[in-house]
Amino acid sequence: MAPKKIPIRKCVACGAQRPKRELVRIVRTPDGDVRLDPTGRQGGRGAYVCPNAACFETAIKKKLFQRALGVELTPEIVERLREAWGALRLEG
Ligand SMILES: [Zn+2]
């Protein structure tokens, strides 16, 4: 049996490499919006972050999502990301 390849992605905040499904995906959609992508299936350019508030906030404050996605995050987008993040009810 061939070993199953597990896709590994890197957190934009702390640099940890983890299986893709253990990270939260943030996606720049083709129409230029930026949103959380809990399913990991939304089309567009993605960035990944650990499922904890520390990495998420670091990424917001240091504008790491901007850098990873190549798009400016307006205050409105940041606010929506925070709301969506809160709705995930992650630990930490
Ligand atoms: Zn992290």
PDB file of the backbone (N, CA, C, O) and the ligand in Angstrom, with CONECT records:
HET     ZN  A 101       1
ATOM      1  N   MET A   1       0.834  -1.196   0.000  1.00  0.00           N
ATOM      2  CA  MET A   1       0.000   0.000   0.000  1.00  0.00           C
ATOM      3  C   MET A   1       0.876   1.257   0.000  1.00  0.00           C
ATOM      4  O   MET A   1       1.778   1.390   0.827  1.00  0.00           O
ATOM      5  N   ALA A   2       0.617   2.141  -0.894  1.00  0.00           N
ATOM      6  CA  ALA A   2       1.399   3.382  -0.950  1.00  0.00           C
ATOM      7  C   ALA A   2       1.040   4.274   0.235  1.00  0.00           C
ATOM      8  O   ALA A   2      -0.131   4.406   0.589  1.00  0.00           O
ATOM      9  N   PRO A   3       2.046   4.880   0.838  1.00  0.00           N
ATOM     10  CA  PRO A   3       1.734   5.792   1.951  1.00  0.00           C
ATOM     11  C   PRO A   3       0.944   6.986   1.451  1.00  0.00           C
ATOM     12  O   PRO A   3       1.227   7.540   0.389  1.00  0.00           O
ATOM     13  N   LYS A   4      -0.043   7.370   2.229  1.00  0.00           N
ATOM     14  CA  LYS A   4      -0.893   8.490   1.843  1.00  0.00           C
ATOM     15  C   LYS A   4      -0.151   9.785   2.130  1.00  0.00           C
ATOM     16  O   LYS A   4       0.352   9.995   3.233  1.00  0.00           O
ATOM     17  N   LYS A   5      -0.089  10.636   1.145  1.00  0.00           N
ATOM     18  CA  LYS A   5       0.597  11.909   1.340  1.00  0.00           C
ATOM     19  C   LYS A   5      -0.312  12.880   2.066  1.00  0.00           C
ATOM     20  O   LYS A   5      -1.453  13.103   1.661  1.00  0.00           O
ATOM     21  N   ILE A   6       0.198  13.453   3.136  1.00  0.00           N
ATOM     22  CA  ILE A   6      -0.566  14.455   3.870  1.00  0.00           C
ATOM     23  C   ILE A   6      -0.059  15.830   3.469  1.00  0.00           C
ATOM     24  O   ILE A   6       1.122  16.131   3.644  1.00  0.00           O
ATOM     25  N   PRO A   7      -0.943  16.670   2.929  1.00  0.00           N
ATOM     26  CA  PRO A   7      -0.488  18.008   2.533  1.00  0.00           C
ATOM     27  C   PRO A   7      -0.095  18.838   3.760  1.00  0.00           C
ATOM     28  O   PRO A   7      -0.859  18.950   4.718  1.00  0.00           O
ATOM     29  N   ILE A   8       1.088  19.405   3.714  1.00  0.00           N
ATOM     30  CA  ILE A   8       1.598  20.216   4.816  1.00  0.00           C
ATOM     31  C   ILE A   8       1.583  21.685   4.403  1.00  0.00           C
ATOM     32  O   ILE A   8       1.963  22.038   3.286  1.00  0.00           O
ATOM     33  N   ARG A   9       1.140  22.522   5.322  1.00  0.00           N
ATOM     34  CA  ARG A   9       1.164  23.961   5.059  1.00  0.00           C
ATOM     35  C   ARG A   9       1.800  24.663   6.249  1.00  0.00           C
ATOM     36  O   ARG A   9       1.941  24.098   7.333  1.00  0.00           O
ATOM     37  N   LYS A  10       2.179  25.914   6.011  1.00  0.00           N
ATOM     38  CA  LYS A  10       2.915  26.666   7.013  1.00  0.00           C
ATOM     39  C   LYS A  10       2.080  27.826   7.534  1.00  0.00           C
ATOM     40  O   LYS A  10       1.462  28.562   6.765  1.00  0.00           O
ATOM     41  N   CYS A  11       2.073  27.974   8.853  1.00  0.00           N
ATOM     42  CA  CYS A  11       1.372  29.109   9.464  1.00  0.00           C
ATOM     43  C   CYS A  11       2.109  30.399   9.126  1.00  0.00           C
ATOM     44  O   CYS A  11       3.327  30.479   9.288  1.00  0.00           O
ATOM     45  N   VAL A  12       1.368  31.421   8.653  1.00  0.00           N
ATOM     46  CA  VAL A  12       2.029  32.676   8.268  1.00  0.00           C
ATOM     47  C   VAL A  12       2.570  33.425   9.488  1.00  0.00           C
ATOM     48  O   VAL A  12       3.462  34.262   9.356  1.00  0.00           O
ATOM     49  N   ALA A  13       2.033  33.127  10.673  1.00  0.00           N
ATOM     50  CA  ALA A  13       2.426  33.874  11.876  1.00  0.00           C
ATOM     51  C   ALA A  13       3.642  33.268  12.562  1.00  0.00           C
ATOM     52  O   ALA A  13       4.637  33.964  12.768  1.00  0.00           O
ATOM     53  N   CYS A  14       3.587  31.980  12.922  1.00  0.00           N
ATOM     54  CA  CYS A  14       4.672  31.381  13.704  1.00  0.00           C
ATOM     55  C   CYS A  14       5.571  30.486  12.857  1.00  0.00           C
ATOM     56  O   CYS A  14       6.624  30.053  13.326  1.00  0.00           O
ATOM     57  N   GLY A  15       5.173  30.203  11.619  1.00  0.00           N
ATOM     58  CA  GLY A  15       6.019  29.407  10.738  1.00  0.00           C
ATOM     59  C   GLY A  15       5.929  27.906  10.964  1.00  0.00           C
ATOM     60  O   GLY A  15       6.642  27.141  10.314  1.00  0.00           O
ATOM     61  N   ALA A  16       5.069  27.476  11.871  1.00  0.00           N
ATOM     62  CA  ALA A  16       4.931  26.038  12.132  1.00  0.00           C
ATOM     63  C   ALA A  16       4.377  25.345  10.894  1.00  0.00           C
ATOM     64  O   ALA A  16       3.481  25.863  10.227  1.00  0.00           O
ATOM     65  N   GLN A  17       4.924  24.165  10.594  1.00  0.00           N
ATOM     66  CA  GLN A  17       4.411  23.379   9.475  1.00  0.00           C
ATOM     67  C   GLN A  17       3.521  22.290  10.034  1.00  0.00           C
ATOM     68  O   GLN A  17       3.940  21.485  10.865  1.00  0.00           O
ATOM     69  N   ARG A  18       2.290  22.282   9.565  1.00  0.00           N
ATOM     70  CA  ARG A  18       1.313  21.330  10.085  1.00  0.00           C
ATOM     71  C   ARG A  18       0.480  20.795   8.936  1.00  0.00           C
ATOM     72  O   ARG A  18       0.401  21.404   7.869  1.00  0.00           O
ATOM     73  N   PRO A  19      -0.144  19.640   9.168  1.00  0.00           N
ATOM     74  CA  PRO A  19      -1.080  19.154   8.145  1.00  0.00           C
ATOM     75  C   PRO A  19      -2.117  20.231   7.849  1.00  0.00           C
ATOM     76  O   PRO A  19      -2.643  20.882   8.752  1.00  0.00           O
ATOM     77  N   LYS A  20      -2.393  20.398   6.562  1.00  0.00           N
ATOM     78  CA  LYS A  20      -3.305  21.428   6.089  1.00  0.00           C
ATOM     79  C   LYS A  20      -4.618  21.482   6.886  1.00  0.00           C
ATOM     80  O   LYS A  20      -5.131  22.557   7.198  1.00  0.00           O
ATOM     81  N   ARG A  21      -5.141  20.298   7.203  1.00  0.00           N
ATOM     82  CA  ARG A  21      -6.456  20.296   7.849  1.00  0.00           C
ATOM     83  C   ARG A  21      -6.405  20.772   9.306  1.00  0.00           C
ATOM     84  O   ARG A  21      -7.443  21.042   9.910  1.00  0.00           O
ATOM     85  N   GLU A  22      -5.196  20.873   9.865  1.00  0.00           N
ATOM     86  CA  GLU A  22      -5.066  21.393  11.238  1.00  0.00           C
ATOM     87  C   GLU A  22      -4.916  22.903  11.267  1.00  0.00           C
ATOM     88  O   GLU A  22      -4.893  23.513  12.336  1.00  0.00           O
ATOM     89  N   LEU A  23      -4.815  23.498  10.096  1.00  0.00           N
ATOM     90  CA  LEU A  23      -4.669  24.948  10.017  1.00  0.00           C
ATOM     91  C   LEU A  23      -5.968  25.561   9.500  1.00  0.00           C
ATOM     92  O   LEU A  23      -6.800  24.873   8.908  1.00  0.00           O
ATOM     93  N   VAL A  24      -6.129  26.852   9.729  1.00  0.00           N
ATOM     94  CA  VAL A  24      -7.292  27.555   9.197  1.00  0.00           C
ATOM     95  C   VAL A  24      -6.850  28.304   7.950  1.00  0.00           C
ATOM     96  O   VAL A  24      -5.838  29.006   7.957  1.00  0.00           O
ATOM     97  N   ARG A  25      -7.613  28.147   6.889  1.00  0.00           N
ATOM     98  CA  ARG A  25      -7.274  28.791   5.615  1.00  0.00           C
ATOM     99  C   ARG A  25      -7.978  30.139   5.500  1.00  0.00           C
ATOM    100  O   ARG A  25      -9.164  30.279   5.799  1.00  0.00           O
ATOM    101  N   ILE A  26      -7.205  31.118   5.058  1.00  0.00           N
ATOM    102  CA  ILE A  26      -7.765  32.424   4.717  1.00  0.00           C
ATOM    103  C   ILE A  26      -7.560  32.559   3.219  1.00  0.00           C
ATOM    104  O   ILE A  26      -6.465  32.315   2.711  1.00  0.00           O
ATOM    105  N   VAL A  27      -8.602  32.944   2.519  1.00  0.00           N
ATOM    106  CA  VAL A  27      -8.524  32.930   1.064  1.00  0.00           C
ATOM    107  C   VAL A  27      -8.830  34.297   0.466  1.00  0.00           C
ATOM    108  O   VAL A  27      -9.718  35.015   0.925  1.00  0.00           O
ATOM    109  N   ARG A  28      -8.069  34.635  -0.572  1.00  0.00           N
ATOM    110  CA  ARG A  28      -8.413  35.791  -1.402  1.00  0.00           C
ATOM    111  C   ARG A  28      -9.207  35.256  -2.567  1.00  0.00           C
ATOM    112  O   ARG A  28      -8.684  34.531  -3.413  1.00  0.00           O
ATOM    113  N   THR A  29     -10.458  35.614  -2.604  1.00  0.00           N
ATOM    114  CA  THR A  29     -11.328  35.087  -3.649  1.00  0.00           C
ATOM    115  C   THR A  29     -11.005  35.765  -4.977  1.00  0.00           C
ATOM    116  O   THR A  29     -10.385  36.828  -5.001  1.00  0.00           O
ATOM    117  N   PRO A  30     -11.426  35.150  -6.079  1.00  0.00           N
ATOM    118  CA  PRO A  30     -11.134  35.754  -7.395  1.00  0.00           C
ATOM    119  C   PRO A  30     -11.692  37.166  -7.544  1.00  0.00           C
ATOM    120  O   PRO A  30     -11.177  37.944  -8.346  1.00  0.00           O
ATOM    121  N   ASP A  31     -12.739  37.516  -6.785  1.00  0.00           N
ATOM    122  CA  ASP A  31     -13.275  38.880  -6.901  1.00  0.00           C
ATOM    123  C   ASP A  31     -12.615  39.853  -5.916  1.00  0.00           C
ATOM    124  O   ASP A  31     -13.084  40.978  -5.741  1.00  0.00           O
ATOM    125  N   GLY A  32     -11.514  39.409  -5.267  1.00  0.00           N
ATOM    126  CA  GLY A  32     -10.724  40.336  -4.464  1.00  0.00           C
ATOM    127  C   GLY A  32     -11.128  40.445  -3.008  1.00  0.00           C
ATOM    128  O   GLY A  32     -10.558  41.245  -2.267  1.00  0.00           O
ATOM    129  N   ASP A  33     -12.107  39.651  -2.585  1.00  0.00           N
ATOM    130  CA  ASP A  33     -12.498  39.632  -1.189  1.00  0.00           C
ATOM    131  C   ASP A  33     -11.534  38.724  -0.415  1.00  0.00           C
ATOM    132  O   ASP A  33     -10.879  37.861  -1.001  1.00  0.00           O
ATOM    133  N   VAL A  34     -11.455  38.925   0.889  1.00  0.00           N
ATOM    134  CA  VAL A  34     -10.651  38.051   1.740  1.00  0.00           C
ATOM    135  C   VAL A  34     -11.552  37.527   2.845  1.00  0.00           C
ATOM    136  O   VAL A  34     -12.218  38.296   3.538  1.00  0.00           O
ATOM    137  N   ARG A  35     -11.564  36.211   3.001  1.00  0.00           N
ATOM    138  CA  ARG A  35     -12.435  35.633   4.031  1.00  0.00           C
ATOM    139  C   ARG A  35     -11.839  34.343   4.567  1.00  0.00           C
ATOM    140  O   ARG A  35     -10.910  33.773   3.996  1.00  0.00           O
ATOM    141  N   LEU A  36     -12.405  33.903   5.685  1.00  0.00           N
ATOM    142  CA  LEU A  36     -12.000  32.604   6.219  1.00  0.00           C
ATOM    143  C   LEU A  36     -12.585  31.517   5.332  1.00  0.00           C
ATOM    144  O   LEU A  36     -13.659  31.667   4.749  1.00  0.00           O
ATOM    145  N   ASP A  37     -11.861  30.442   5.251  1.00  0.00           N
ATOM    146  CA  ASP A  37     -12.312  29.315   4.441  1.00  0.00           C
ATOM    147  C   ASP A  37     -12.197  28.031   5.253  1.00  0.00           C
ATOM    148  O   ASP A  37     -11.276  27.239   5.050  1.00  0.00           O
ATOM    149  N   PRO A  38     -13.135  27.829   6.172  1.00  0.00           N
ATOM    150  CA  PRO A  38     -13.047  26.651   7.058  1.00  0.00           C
ATOM    151  C   PRO A  38     -13.077  25.329   6.292  1.00  0.00           C
ATOM    152  O   PRO A  38     -12.552  24.327   6.778  1.00  0.00           O
ATOM    153  N   THR A  39     -13.675  25.312   5.116  1.00  0.00           N
ATOM    154  CA  THR A  39     -13.740  24.068   4.348  1.00  0.00           C
ATOM    155  C   THR A  39     -12.433  23.793   3.600  1.00  0.00           C
ATOM    156  O   THR A  39     -12.151  22.650   3.240  1.00  0.00           O
ATOM    157  N   GLY A  40     -11.635  24.845   3.367  1.00  0.00           N
ATOM    158  CA  GLY A  40     -10.400  24.698   2.603  1.00  0.00           C
ATOM    159  C   GLY A  40     -10.628  24.470   1.127  1.00  0.00           C
ATOM    160  O   GLY A  40      -9.701  24.092   0.412  1.00  0.00           O
ATOM    161  N   ARG A  41     -11.840  24.690   0.656  1.00  0.00           N
ATOM    162  CA  ARG A  41     -12.169  24.380  -0.735  1.00  0.00           C
ATOM    163  C   ARG A  41     -12.474  25.590  -1.602  1.00  0.00           C
ATOM    164  O   ARG A  41     -12.640  25.477  -2.816  1.00  0.00           O
ATOM    165  N   GLN A  42     -12.544  26.745  -0.962  1.00  0.00           N
ATOM    166  CA  GLN A  42     -12.844  27.959  -1.712  1.00  0.00           C
ATOM    167  C   GLN A  42     -11.718  28.241  -2.713  1.00  0.00           C
ATOM    168  O   GLN A  42     -10.538  28.164  -2.373  1.00  0.00           O
ATOM    169  N   GLY A  43     -12.102  28.567  -3.944  1.00  0.00           N
ATOM    170  CA  GLY A  43     -11.094  28.876  -4.947  1.00  0.00           C
ATOM    171  C   GLY A  43     -10.404  30.193  -4.655  1.00  0.00           C
ATOM    172  O   GLY A  43     -11.009  31.103  -4.088  1.00  0.00           O
ATOM    173  N   GLY A  44      -9.146  30.300  -5.036  1.00  0.00           N
ATOM    174  CA  GLY A  44      -8.404  31.532  -4.833  1.00  0.00           C
ATOM    175  C   GLY A  44      -7.107  31.270  -4.104  1.00  0.00           C
ATOM    176  O   GLY A  44      -6.796  30.140  -3.728  1.00  0.00           O
ATOM    177  N   ARG A  45      -6.352  32.346  -3.913  1.00  0.00           N
ATOM    178  CA  ARG A  45      -5.058  32.211  -3.263  1.00  0.00           C
ATOM    179  C   ARG A  45      -5.248  32.105  -1.745  1.00  0.00           C
ATOM    180  O   ARG A  45      -5.984  32.894  -1.153  1.00  0.00           O
ATOM    181  N   GLY A  46      -4.593  31.141  -1.128  1.00  0.00           N
ATOM    182  CA  GLY A  46      -4.821  30.900   0.290  1.00  0.00           C
ATOM    183  C   GLY A  46      -3.603  31.165   1.158  1.00  0.00           C
ATOM    184  O   GLY A  46      -2.464  31.071   0.701  1.00  0.00           O
ATOM    185  N   ALA A  47      -3.860  31.498   2.415  1.00  0.00           N
ATOM    186  CA  ALA A  47      -2.820  31.582   3.438  1.00  0.00           C
ATOM    187  C   ALA A  47      -3.327  30.766   4.627  1.00  0.00           C
ATOM    188  O   ALA A  47      -4.533  30.619   4.829  1.00  0.00           O
ATOM    189  N   TYR A  48      -2.388  30.245   5.401  1.00  0.00           N
ATOM    190  CA  TYR A  48      -2.789  29.362   6.497  1.00  0.00           C
ATOM    191  C   TYR A  48      -2.289  29.903   7.816  1.00  0.00           C
ATOM    192  O   TYR A  48      -1.232  30.530   7.893  1.00  0.00           O
ATOM    193  N   VAL A  49      -3.076  29.647   8.864  1.00  0.00           N
ATOM    194  CA  VAL A  49      -2.701  30.106  10.194  1.00  0.00           C
ATOM    195  C   VAL A  49      -3.148  29.057  11.215  1.00  0.00           C
ATOM    196  O   VAL A  49      -4.166  28.392  11.024  1.00  0.00           O
ATOM    197  N   CYS A  50      -2.374  28.912  12.308  1.00  0.00           N
ATOM    198  CA  CYS A  50      -2.735  27.964  13.372  1.00  0.00           C
ATOM    199  C   CYS A  50      -4.115  28.317  13.928  1.00  0.00           C
ATOM    200  O   CYS A  50      -4.506  29.484  13.932  1.00  0.00           O
ATOM    201  N   PRO A  51      -4.839  27.321  14.390  1.00  0.00           N
ATOM    202  CA  PRO A  51      -6.178  27.595  14.941  1.00  0.00           C
ATOM    203  C   PRO A  51      -6.101  28.139  16.360  1.00  0.00           C
ATOM    204  O   PRO A  51      -6.737  27.597  17.264  1.00  0.00           O
ATOM    205  N   ASN A  52      -5.343  29.189  16.564  1.00  0.00           N
ATOM    206  CA  ASN A  52      -5.363  29.832  17.882  1.00  0.00           C
ATOM    207  C   ASN A  52      -5.312  31.345  17.703  1.00  0.00           C
ATOM    208  O   ASN A  52      -4.784  31.864  16.719  1.00  0.00           O
ATOM    209  N   ALA A  53      -5.879  32.030  18.690  1.00  0.00           N
ATOM    210  CA  ALA A  53      -6.041  33.482  18.589  1.00  0.00           C
ATOM    211  C   ALA A  53      -4.698  34.194  18.497  1.00  0.00           C
ATOM    212  O   ALA A  53      -4.596  35.234  17.846  1.00  0.00           O
ATOM    213  N   ALA A  54      -3.656  33.645  19.145  1.00  0.00           N
ATOM    214  CA  ALA A  54      -2.353  34.307  19.142  1.00  0.00           C
ATOM    215  C   ALA A  54      -1.811  34.417  17.724  1.00  0.00           C
ATOM    216  O   ALA A  54      -1.375  35.489  17.304  1.00  0.00           O
ATOM    217  N   CYS A  55      -1.839  33.312  16.986  1.00  0.00           N
ATOM    218  CA  CYS A  55      -1.324  33.351  15.612  1.00  0.00           C
ATOM    219  C   CYS A  55      -2.209  34.215  14.721  1.00  0.00           C
ATOM    220  O   CYS A  55      -1.709  34.956  13.874  1.00  0.00           O
ATOM    221  N   PHE A  56      -3.513  34.121  14.910  1.00  0.00           N
ATOM    222  CA  PHE A  56      -4.435  34.917  14.102  1.00  0.00           C
ATOM    223  C   PHE A  56      -4.195  36.414  14.319  1.00  0.00           C
ATOM    224  O   PHE A  56      -4.093  37.179  13.359  1.00  0.00           O
ATOM    225  N   GLU A  57      -4.106  36.823  15.583  1.00  0.00           N
ATOM    226  CA  GLU A  57      -3.905  38.240  15.890  1.00  0.00           C
ATOM    227  C   GLU A  57      -2.532  38.728  15.423  1.00  0.00           C
ATOM    228  O   GLU A  57      -2.393  39.851  14.940  1.00  0.00           O
ATOM    229  N   THR A  58      -1.528  37.875  15.572  1.00  0.00           N
ATOM    230  CA  THR A  58      -0.195  38.234  15.076  1.00  0.00           C
ATOM    231  C   THR A  58      -0.251  38.479  13.578  1.00  0.00           C
ATOM    232  O   THR A  58       0.316  39.451  13.077  1.00  0.00           O
ATOM    233  N   ALA A  59      -0.932  37.599  12.870  1.00  0.00           N
ATOM    234  CA  ALA A  59      -1.032  37.725  11.420  1.00  0.00           C
ATOM    235  C   ALA A  59      -1.747  39.016  11.028  1.00  0.00           C
ATOM    236  O   ALA A  59      -1.360  39.679  10.066  1.00  0.00           O
ATOM    237  N   ILE A  60      -2.795  39.369  11.782  1.00  0.00           N
ATOM    238  CA  ILE A  60      -3.513  40.617  11.507  1.00  0.00           C
ATOM    239  C   ILE A  60      -2.612  41.815  11.799  1.00  0.00           C
ATOM    240  O   ILE A  60      -2.468  42.712  10.968  1.00  0.00           O
ATOM    241  N   LYS A  61      -2.008  41.820  12.987  1.00  0.00           N
ATOM    242  CA  LYS A  61      -1.246  42.997  13.416  1.00  0.00           C
ATOM    243  C   LYS A  61      -0.006  43.219  12.570  1.00  0.00           C
ATOM    244  O   LYS A  61       0.339  44.359  12.259  1.00  0.00           O
ATOM    245  N   LYS A  62       0.661  42.150  12.200  1.00  0.00           N
ATOM    246  CA  LYS A  62       1.887  42.298  11.401  1.00  0.00           C
ATOM    247  C   LYS A  62       1.608  42.295   9.906  1.00  0.00           C
ATOM    248  O   LYS A  62       2.531  42.276   9.091  1.00  0.00           O
ATOM    249  N   LYS A  63       0.335  42.315   9.557  1.00  0.00           N
ATOM    250  CA  LYS A  63      -0.087  42.352   8.151  1.00  0.00           C
ATOM    251  C   LYS A  63       0.477  41.190   7.345  1.00  0.00           C
ATOM    252  O   LYS A  63       0.883  41.343   6.193  1.00  0.00           O
ATOM    253  N   LEU A  64       0.490  40.027   7.983  1.00  0.00           N
ATOM    254  CA  LEU A  64       1.057  38.855   7.319  1.00  0.00           C
ATOM    255  C   LEU A  64       0.102  38.269   6.281  1.00  0.00           C
ATOM    256  O   LEU A  64       0.538  37.654   5.308  1.00  0.00           O
ATOM    257  N   PHE A  65      -1.195  38.462   6.491  1.00  0.00           N
ATOM    258  CA  PHE A  65      -2.143  37.993   5.474  1.00  0.00           C
ATOM    259  C   PHE A  65      -1.993  38.833   4.207  1.00  0.00           C
ATOM    260  O   PHE A  65      -2.052  38.321   3.089  1.00  0.00           O
ATOM    261  N   GLN A  66      -1.794  40.150   4.414  1.00  0.00           N
ATOM    262  CA  GLN A  66      -1.554  41.024   3.245  1.00  0.00           C
ATOM    263  C   GLN A  66      -0.394  40.500   2.415  1.00  0.00           C
ATOM    264  O   GLN A  66      -0.472  40.366   1.194  1.00  0.00           O
ATOM    265  N   ARG A  67       0.693  40.206   3.138  1.00  0.00           N
ATOM    266  CA  ARG A  67       1.904  39.779   2.456  1.00  0.00           C
ATOM    267  C   ARG A  67       1.689  38.442   1.745  1.00  0.00           C
ATOM    268  O   ARG A  67       2.111  38.251   0.604  1.00  0.00           O
ATOM    269  N   ALA A  68       1.031  37.533   2.438  1.00  0.00           N
ATOM    270  CA  ALA A  68       0.847  36.196   1.872  1.00  0.00           C
ATOM    271  C   ALA A  68      -0.131  36.206   0.701  1.00  0.00           C
ATOM    272  O   ALA A  68       0.013  35.438  -0.250  1.00  0.00           O
ATOM    273  N   LEU A  69      -1.126  37.085   0.785  1.00  0.00           N
ATOM    274  CA  LEU A  69      -2.184  37.056  -0.227  1.00  0.00           C
ATOM    275  C   LEU A  69      -2.006  38.135  -1.287  1.00  0.00           C
ATOM    276  O   LEU A  69      -2.680  38.120  -2.317  1.00  0.00           O
ATOM    277  N   GLY A  70      -1.100  39.067  -1.033  1.00  0.00           N
ATOM    278  CA  GLY A  70      -0.849  40.120  -2.005  1.00  0.00           C
ATOM    279  C   GLY A  70      -2.020  41.066  -2.173  1.00  0.00           C
ATOM    280  O   GLY A  70      -2.299  41.535  -3.276  1.00  0.00           O
ATOM    281  N   VAL A  71      -2.706  41.347  -1.067  1.00  0.00           N
ATOM    282  CA  VAL A  71      -3.875  42.227  -1.148  1.00  0.00           C
ATOM    283  C   VAL A  71      -3.977  43.022   0.151  1.00  0.00           C
ATOM    284  O   VAL A  71      -3.615  42.530   1.220  1.00  0.00           O
ATOM    285  N   GLU A  72      -4.466  44.236   0.049  1.00  0.00           N
ATOM    286  CA  GLU A  72      -4.645  45.072   1.231  1.00  0.00           C
ATOM    287  C   GLU A  72      -5.876  44.617   2.014  1.00  0.00           C
ATOM    288  O   GLU A  72      -6.936  44.377   1.436  1.00  0.00           O
ATOM    289  N   LEU A  73      -5.721  44.500   3.345  1.00  0.00           N
ATOM    290  CA  LEU A  73      -6.879  44.173   4.168  1.00  0.00           C
ATOM    291  C   LEU A  73      -7.434  45.467   4.750  1.00  0.00           C
ATOM    292  O   LEU A  73      -6.800  46.100   5.593  1.00  0.00           O
ATOM    293  N   THR A  74      -8.608  45.850   4.299  1.00  0.00           N
ATOM    294  CA  THR A  74      -9.242  47.056   4.822  1.00  0.00           C
ATOM    295  C   THR A  74      -9.749  46.765   6.238  1.00  0.00           C
ATOM    296  O   THR A  74      -9.914  45.603   6.610  1.00  0.00           O
ATOM    297  N   PRO A  75     -10.000  47.824   7.034  1.00  0.00           N
ATOM    298  CA  PRO A  75     -10.556  47.616   8.381  1.00  0.00           C
ATOM    299  C   PRO A  75     -11.849  46.797   8.342  1.00  0.00           C
ATOM    300  O   PRO A  75     -12.124  46.016   9.253  1.00  0.00           O
ATOM    301  N   GLU A  76     -12.634  46.983   7.285  1.00  0.00           N
ATOM    302  CA  GLU A  76     -13.880  46.217   7.154  1.00  0.00           C
ATOM    303  C   GLU A  76     -13.591  44.732   6.998  1.00  0.00           C
ATOM    304  O   GLU A  76     -14.260  43.894   7.603  1.00  0.00           O
ATOM    305  N   ILE A  77     -12.593  44.412   6.184  1.00  0.00           N
ATOM    306  CA  ILE A  77     -12.240  43.009   5.978  1.00  0.00           C
ATOM    307  C   ILE A  77     -11.711  42.405   7.281  1.00  0.00           C
ATOM    308  O   ILE A  77     -12.072  41.286   7.646  1.00  0.00           O
ATOM    309  N   VAL A  78     -10.848  43.161   7.983  1.00  0.00           N
ATOM    310  CA  VAL A  78     -10.298  42.671   9.251  1.00  0.00           C
ATOM    311  C   VAL A  78     -11.432  42.389  10.243  1.00  0.00           C
ATOM    312  O   VAL A  78     -11.431  41.371  10.935  1.00  0.00           O
ATOM    313  N   GLU A  79     -12.392  43.307  10.297  1.00  0.00           N
ATOM    314  CA  GLU A  79     -13.513  43.128  11.211  1.00  0.00           C
ATOM    315  C   GLU A  79     -14.301  41.863  10.869  1.00  0.00           C
ATOM    316  O   GLU A  79     -14.695  41.104  11.755  1.00  0.00           O
ATOM    317  N   ARG A  80     -14.523  41.651   9.578  1.00  0.00           N
ATOM    318  CA  ARG A  80     -15.269  40.458   9.157  1.00  0.00           C
ATOM    319  C   ARG A  80     -14.491  39.182   9.458  1.00  0.00           C
ATOM    320  O   ARG A  80     -15.065  38.172   9.864  1.00  0.00           O
ATOM    321  N   LEU A  81     -13.167  39.242   9.252  1.00  0.00           N
ATOM    322  CA  LEU A  81     -12.340  38.065   9.555  1.00  0.00           C
ATOM    323  C   LEU A  81     -12.422  37.741  11.042  1.00  0.00           C
ATOM    324  O   LEU A  81     -12.525  36.576  11.426  1.00  0.00           O
ATOM    325  N   ARG A  82     -12.375  38.793  11.885  1.00  0.00           N
ATOM    326  CA  ARG A  82     -12.452  38.557  13.330  1.00  0.00           C
ATOM    327  C   ARG A  82     -13.786  37.934  13.716  1.00  0.00           C
ATOM    328  O   ARG A  82     -13.842  37.021  14.540  1.00  0.00           O
ATOM    329  N   GLU A  83     -14.854  38.436  13.114  1.00  0.00           N
ATOM    330  CA  GLU A  83     -16.177  37.874  13.405  1.00  0.00           C
ATOM    331  C   GLU A  83     -16.240  36.416  12.992  1.00  0.00           C
ATOM    332  O   GLU A  83     -16.721  35.566  13.743  1.00  0.00           O
ATOM    333  N   ALA A  84     -15.749  36.130  11.787  1.00  0.00           N
ATOM    334  CA  ALA A  84     -15.789  34.749  11.284  1.00  0.00           C
ATOM    335  C   ALA A  84     -14.908  33.856  12.145  1.00  0.00           C
ATOM    336  O   ALA A  84     -15.244  32.701  12.406  1.00  0.00           O
ATOM    337  N   TRP A  85     -13.783  34.398  12.582  1.00  0.00           N
ATOM    338  CA  TRP A  85     -12.874  33.635  13.436  1.00  0.00           C
ATOM    339  C   TRP A  85     -13.578  33.295  14.759  1.00  0.00           C
ATOM    340  O   TRP A  85     -13.521  32.158  15.226  1.00  0.00           O
ATOM    341  N   GLY A  86     -14.239  34.291  15.353  1.00  0.00           N
ATOM    342  CA  GLY A  86     -14.968  34.059  16.606  1.00  0.00           C
ATOM    343  C   GLY A  86     -16.037  32.999  16.432  1.00  0.00           C
ATOM    344  O   GLY A  86     -16.302  32.216  17.344  1.00  0.00           O
ATOM    345  N   ALA A  87     -16.655  32.975  15.247  1.00  0.00           N
ATOM    346  CA  ALA A  87     -17.730  32.020  14.993  1.00  0.00           C
ATOM    347  C   ALA A  87     -17.215  30.590  14.879  1.00  0.00           C
ATOM    348  O   ALA A  87     -17.982  29.634  14.992  1.00  0.00           O
ATOM    349  N   LEU A  88     -15.907  30.451  14.653  1.00  0.00           N
ATOM    350  CA  LEU A  88     -15.345  29.092  14.582  1.00  0.00           C
ATOM    351  C   LEU A  88     -15.266  28.438  15.960  1.00  0.00           C
ATOM    352  O   LEU A  88     -15.177  27.216  16.077  1.00  0.00           O
ATOM    353  N   ARG A  89     -15.301  29.272  16.999  1.00  0.00           N
ATOM    354  CA  ARG A  89     -15.253  28.792  18.383  1.00  0.00           C
ATOM    355  C   ARG A  89     -14.051  27.876  18.635  1.00  0.00           C
ATOM    356  O   ARG A  89     -14.173  26.765  19.153  1.00  0.00           O
ATOM    357  N   LEU A  90     -12.900  28.392  18.248  1.00  0.00           N
ATOM    358  CA  LEU A  90     -11.683  27.622  18.467  1.00  0.00           C
ATOM    359  C   LEU A  90     -11.206  27.807  19.898  1.00  0.00           C
ATOM    360  O   LEU A  90     -11.554  28.781  20.566  1.00  0.00           O
ATOM    361  N   GLU A  91     -10.411  26.865  20.349  1.00  0.00           N
ATOM    362  CA  GLU A  91      -9.809  26.997  21.671  1.00  0.00           C
ATOM    363  C   GLU A  91      -8.637  27.959  21.599  1.00  0.00           C
ATOM    364  O   GLU A  91      -7.991  28.098  20.560  1.00  0.00           O
ATOM    365  N   GLY A  92      -8.374  28.618  22.713  1.00  0.00           N
ATOM    366  CA  GLY A  92      -7.209  29.523  22.797  1.00  0.00           C
ATOM    367  C   GLY A  92      -7.485  30.804  22.104  1.00  0.00           C
ATOM    368  O   GLY A  92      -6.626  31.684  22.070  1.00  0.00           O
TER     369      GLY A  92
HETATM  370 ZN    ZN A 101       1.014  29.574  14.066  1.00  0.00          ZN2+
END
